[in-house]
Amino acid sequence: MVNSKAANSTAIAADTYDNDTTIDKHELASLPTKESQPTTDMPEPLVFEPSKEIVELSKLGGLSMVIQTLIASIFTALVLVMPWLIIYTFIKVSWLRIPLAAYVAFCYFDPAVDNGIGRRIEWVRELGIWKYVNAYFPVRIVLEEKLDPSLSYIFGVSPHGILCFSGQVLMGSKRSGLDEALSGITLHPAALHYALIMPLFGAYLLSIGTISSSRRSIRQCLARGKGHSVGIVIGGAKESLHTNRGNRKLVMKNRKGFVREAIMAGAPLVPTYVFGENDIFYQVEHPMLRRLQAWLQTKMMFALPMFYGRFGLIPRRTPLTAVFGSPIFVQKNPSPSFDEINQVHAEYILQLHRLYSRFKPIYDPEGDDLVIA
């Protein structure tokens, strides 16, 4: 059952859970109206601005700006270039074929992919390169209330964006300030299993604490307790096809697996919205192209958006503001019913709408209204 603590009660991939249960078209209207009425007595949010070093670095021009742009572009190219680099090396460098084949096999069977904790390497998260990434994408963190570090949470993160920079820049880097804002909580971003077994790129994701979005991995993570929490980008790859500047459409109506896992573990749900994520790239939109992309997404489990930034694939310099809502507490139930899942899911959507409406005038005044698809 829902026990939301939000004062004015009315929110890299979750494709594993798509269409777990059918949505009740009346579920939003069925919630108690008292729970959905906004109030004006919400406490002031806790705001964590970028560090002074990051702010000063982001204002610099010349060589510093070139370095920031180059490093941000490398982050864009990681997922696009690394697989082809492995293939090219395998074809062209004969003496590396056996070592490469062995490495690819290790990546496929790597136990860290599905162990619920990944292979988090703190020195990777502390590398000096991150300060340039965070200067290019300055991160502001806003908490509606301080979270209890003794609990494990499921953070529902929206939107996905094109390449889900929030999973890397916000949750992967220690320079973002998230570790301080969520002191005592270890937040593991979740990504598709296929992404984590990709040579090189998968190793990078594991090193920043990413875990598989499989049920087994999420359950293992939450079972660890002591603040170990999961960040699930609810809309997954399908949502990336709705990404464009100003577009605020989220894929969530039939995404209920994250709610089921929260109830089974008794883990509070934390609605999370990252302002700026959808403004990093532009996307090419055409009806025929969209049909092809949708077909490919159903066949391959990941999307292929056609996107561009500055001068090609260089991402646009964009501040990211991650807003964390008040937790939605649920009653632990190892076998939740569809009705229970639907009720919590409806409350989550209401809370996400409330969260977006509260902070949009401050951090995204020109963005569209939030649409749940």
LINLINPE-V338287 format. One record per backbone hydrogen bond with DSSP energy under -1.0 kcal/mol. CO is the residue of the C=O (numbers start at 1). NH is the residue of the N-H. If there is no record, write none. Layout:
# LINLINPE-V338287
co=CO nh=NH
co=CO nh=NH
This chain:
# LINLINPE-V338287
co=3 nh=329
co=14 nh=17
co=15 nh=18
co=17 nh=20
co=24 nh=27
co=26 nh=30
co=46 nh=143
co=48 nh=141
co=51 nh=55
co=52 nh=56
co=53 nh=57
co=54 nh=58
co=62 nh=66
co=63 nh=67
co=64 nh=68
co=65 nh=69
co=66 nh=70
co=67 nh=71
co=68 nh=72
co=69 nh=73
co=70 nh=74
co=71 nh=75
co=72 nh=76
co=73 nh=77
co=74 nh=78
co=77 nh=81
co=78 nh=82
co=81 nh=85
co=82 nh=86
co=83 nh=87
co=84 nh=88
co=85 nh=89
co=86 nh=90
co=87 nh=91
co=88 nh=92
co=89 nh=93
co=93 nh=96
co=94 nh=97
co=96 nh=100
co=97 nh=101
co=98 nh=102
co=99 nh=103
co=100 nh=104
co=101 nh=105
co=102 nh=106
co=103 nh=107
co=104 nh=108
co=105 nh=109
co=110 nh=113
co=121 nh=125
co=122 nh=126
co=124 nh=127
co=125 nh=174
co=127 nh=130
co=128 nh=131
co=129 nh=133
co=130 nh=134
co=131 nh=135
co=132 nh=136
co=133 nh=137
co=138 nh=320
co=140 nh=322
co=141 nh=48
co=142 nh=324
co=143 nh=46
co=148 nh=151
co=153 nh=230
co=154 nh=270
co=155 nh=232
co=156 nh=272
co=158 nh=274
co=165 nh=169
co=166 nh=170
co=166 nh=171
co=177 nh=181
co=178 nh=182
co=180 nh=183
co=182 nh=185
co=186 nh=229
co=188 nh=231
co=189 nh=211
co=191 nh=213
co=192 nh=196
co=193 nh=197
co=198 nh=202
co=199 nh=201
co=200 nh=204
co=201 nh=205
co=202 nh=206
co=203 nh=207
co=205 nh=210
co=206 nh=119
co=206 nh=209
co=207 nh=121
co=211 nh=191
co=214 nh=218
co=215 nh=219
co=216 nh=220
co=217 nh=221
co=218 nh=222
co=219 nh=223
co=222 nh=225
co=225 nh=228
co=227 nh=186
co=229 nh=188
co=230 nh=155
co=231 nh=190
co=232 nh=157
co=232 nh=234
co=233 nh=236
co=235 nh=239
co=238 nh=241
co=239 nh=242
co=240 nh=243
co=244 nh=247
co=246 nh=368
co=248 nh=371
co=250 nh=373
co=252 nh=255
co=254 nh=19
co=256 nh=260
co=257 nh=261
co=258 nh=262
co=259 nh=263
co=260 nh=264
co=261 nh=265
co=262 nh=266
co=262 nh=267
co=263 nh=333
co=268 nh=154
co=269 nh=328
co=270 nh=156
co=271 nh=325
co=272 nh=158
co=273 nh=323
co=274 nh=277
co=275 nh=321
co=276 nh=279
co=280 nh=316
co=282 nh=308
co=286 nh=290
co=287 nh=291
co=288 nh=292
co=289 nh=293
co=290 nh=294
co=291 nh=295
co=292 nh=296
co=293 nh=297
co=294 nh=298
co=295 nh=299
co=296 nh=300
co=297 nh=301
co=306 nh=284
co=308 nh=282
co=310 nh=314
co=312 nh=309
co=314 nh=310
co=320 nh=140
co=321 nh=275
co=322 nh=142
co=323 nh=273
co=324 nh=144
co=327 nh=5
co=328 nh=269
co=329 nh=3
co=337 nh=341
co=338 nh=342
co=339 nh=343
co=340 nh=344
co=341 nh=345
co=342 nh=346
co=343 nh=347
co=344 nh=348
co=345 nh=349
co=346 nh=350
co=347 nh=351
co=348 nh=352
co=349 nh=353
co=350 nh=354
co=351 nh=355
co=352 nh=356
co=353 nh=357
co=354 nh=358
co=355 nh=359
co=356 nh=360
co=359 nh=363
co=360 nh=364
co=364 nh=367
co=371 nh=250
